[in-house]
Amino acid sequence: MAVYGCILSNNPFIIINTATTYPILFNSLKHHFTTLQYNLHQLNPEALHFELLTIGGSQMDMYAGKLDITGIFREIMDQLYEAGIHTRGAYEQLLNIEGGYAEMVLSDSSRWVLRLAANKPQYIHLHPARYSPHTFRVKAATLKTALSYHVAQQHKLLKGNLLEDINQLRSGLELSPIRTVAESKQLLEIMTLIGCRLSEKI
């Protein structure tokens, strides 16, 4: 199956089209850990605010398996073709039959949810299924804080006190402060996972 284009820009939404223009809308910043790590090195503090808006305010499932985005898309599209889904109308009919969404299992056993991206030419909205293999679940506020800290650290914008730096960043994100770093276990885990340097004793 020919892949005509994969648009990778400052916008974390990845759009890919196949030979029959099957379009997929996928937010890599929210749902693909390897791509998130790559994008972190491209972000600057000025662009960060716009990027974080795409994360929203709820929890999300982040895929951390071995499949890259192109591989995921190809497997999704292969399954759609095998099911005879070649048009938007056929895709919408499939979702109506399935109760509003479809779920697919890929070669690494990861599970993916397909929904309709209404009023968009990229109408196949793709994200990992909740608690799928090779994913971890993270709160939006936690991910936003960790990403902000990483970018601020890259650009030497931190003062050196871990709790104060975190709460200053959270204030700029309109998030409530945390009381202690030690009580924020998932935040520390995500910060470590994305490569933040946490030299301060916790």
Buried (B, 14 or more C-beta within 10 A) or exposed (E): EEEEEBEBEEBBBBBBBBEEEBBBBBBBBBBBBBBBBEBBEEBEEEEBEEBBEEBEEEEBBBBBBEBEBEBBBBBBBBBBBEEEBEEBEEBBEBBEEEEEBBEBBBEBEBBBBBBBBEEEEBBBBBBBBEEBBBBBEBBBBBBBBBBBBBBBBBEEBBEEEBBEBBBBBBEEBEBEEBEEBEEBEBBBBBBEBBEBEEEEEE
